[in-house]
Amino acid sequence: MISFDRLWKTMQEKGISQYKLTKEYGVSNGQLDRLRKNEHVSTYTLNKLCVILDCGLEDIAEYQKED
């Protein structure tokens, strides 16, 4: 399973809120909802978040082995 828990920590460290993502960068509320629920998001969205946050994919997502 892919977890996006690191995304929220990276956003906090960079001082970027969910509100700012939607209003200034055009990330949809639907995308944020899917990220919160660790659901499917496109590589386009992941790339966009990496650009916005000036970080690598490992700073926003991680693979967690399911038991």
ABEGO torsion letter per residue (X at the ends): XBBAAAAAAAAAAAGBBAAAAAAAAGBBAAAAAAAAAGBBBBAAAAAAAAAAAGBBAAAABBBBBBX
